[in-house]
Structures are given as C-alpha cells and as structure tokens.
Amino acid sequence: MSLVVLDGYAMNPGDLSWDSLEPYGPVTVYERTPHELAAQRIGAAQMVLTNKVPITQAVMDACPNLRYIGVTATGYNIVDLTAASARDILVTNIPAYSTPSVAQHVFALLLELTNRVGWHAQSVRAGAWQSCADFCYWDRPLMELAGKTFGIIGYGRIGQAVAQRAMAFDMEVLAVSSHALLDQPHLHTVSMDELLAQSDVISLHCPLTEKNKGFFNQETIDKMKDGALLINTARGPLIHSGDLAQALRSGKVAGAAVDALPQEPPRDGDPLIDAPNCIITPHLAWASAEARRRLLDITVQNLAAFAANQPINVVN
C-alpha cells in the first residue's frame, strides 16, 4: 500500500526522519498541501497522513482507493468521520503526545504575565537599566503565584498535568470536568460559575465542539473575578476575541496569554493582536522536539497497527 503525507512540515521541518514510514509502503511527503490539491496528491494511495489539510467527503469520493486516514494531531475535526465510516475508511489520531510540552507552555505564558521576564529583559537591552536612577526597576506589575487560585476548564490529560504544576507553585486548583473527580488537598471540582468567580488564573484545556464554540465571551467574562488572568493553549475558537479584547482594555481581565486564535494564521487580523496586556504565541505549545518525536513515533505505531489489522487510536 502507498502512503501520502499531505503536510509534513509542521511535524518534521527537517530535524526528524521519515524513514520509519517506509516499511508500510512507498511514501510521498509534501511539506504543505492546499486543500484544493488534496485529492490530486492522494490520488490512488490507500493511506494518507494529514495534520490540518481537510479530508472531506468530496476528497474521499475522488480517492476511491483510500482506506486509512491518519491525523497527525489530537484533534480530528478536519476529517468528515461520517463519510469515512460510510466508505470503510479507518481514521486515527494521536492522543497525549504533547502533554508535557503544553503544560510547560502554560506556565511559560503564566510566568511572563506575572514576572514579565521577557519584557524586562528587552527593556534592559534597550538601555533602561543603564539610565535608571535606582539599583533596580520594574515597569509592569509583578505577581506571586503562591496562594493564588488556578482554575482549569477541561480536566483531561493536559488539564491534570497543568494542575500538578500549579500545585507545585503552591496554588489552589479548581477544576471543571465532564467526568466525576475525587477532591484532593489543594484540588477541588466546582461548577463553572464557581470557578469563574473564585479563580485568579483560568486556563482552558477543553476540546472544541459546536456546543462550546465561543463560550468564553462577555457573559462568561462578567462572571470572572476582577483582575484575573486567562490562558488558552487549547483552541482559538473557544474564546470570543472581541469580547476578551474589550475586557483587557477595561481591566476586567488583567492579562491574557493565548497560543491559539480562531483563524490560523490570523491573515485577517484579530482583536487580541492589538489588545493591551495580551501575549500571543503562534500555536507552538505542542511543538517541542520531544513532543514531535513522540508524534512521529505514535504515527508509526498507528500505521503498524492498521497494517496488522489491529488498529489503535481509532476515532470513527
């Protein structure tokens, strides 16, 4: 069976090897594929790997040999699962590969909001310390995390890893979860309204669904503690950018840090780009070398399981 990789650059910009795919058939790797070329590039191949290139019903109809779609990410909304199932096409994803990296990035964002290390390092380079009248200075508020309350919306693998790190900073953790949880010292499950009202920091870790798209909007923000911080390393469309930007301008939200926006790249702009006290990173929380190596390893495991007719990580 032949295999086509539609957008390999995101996973492997050149520091990994594709050799581990070769035992499963001839491999063709494209760094990037426009959606309109997806069917043409898949052609007669039986297997395809995709990260962000949509595999729609029309693409499947144009590629009747297709039997396997491997999504090289955790989210799989880019694939029409109903159409795939109707055509006996197996779809897999890659769960849990990025948990340590994303949890680490949450605290990189939080510490920049609270300690402003990058901001002050840049000001030193610009000469501010050299011209300072005192032995030290800070021109942004600094915040200590110990004793603060950290709210987690979505208590899956990443949410749990973030909770462990928050407790290591001597923070109290509140969680909203779709699953029943046992309270622990410094960790309590609460309702959404309780979490919003009590948390000094709120971090989003829930999957994106049609039901929760844009749920973090003005109504949600109004329920937050005044001056709280918001972090989003999940999905951009969870947040209404315009409402959050307004809350940042008013000071209702003291700071926000996001690793995802509703449109990626944000070619049409986004209200958060010009919002005060807002840090934006370009959807890179998942992209450490270690996480991408795990991503490739699990991709190969999925292919091997499919080839052995014992599929794993199946989503349809």
Secondary structure, 3 states (H helix, E strand, C coil): CCEEECCCCCCCCCCCCCHHHHHHCCEEECCCCCHHHHHHHHCCCCEEEECCCCECHHHHHHCCCCCEEEECCCCCCCECHHHHHHCCCEEECCCCCCHHHHHHHHHHHHHHHHHCHHHHHHHHHCCCCCCCCCCCCCCCCCCCCCCCEEEEECCCHHHHHHHHHHHHCCCEEEEECCCCCCCECCEEECCHHHHHHHCCEEEECCCCCCCCCCCECHHHHHCCCCCEEEEECCCHHHECHHHHHHHHHHCCEEEEEECCCCCCCCCCCCHHHHCCCEEECCCCCCCCHHHHHHHHHHHHHHHHHHHCCCCCCECC
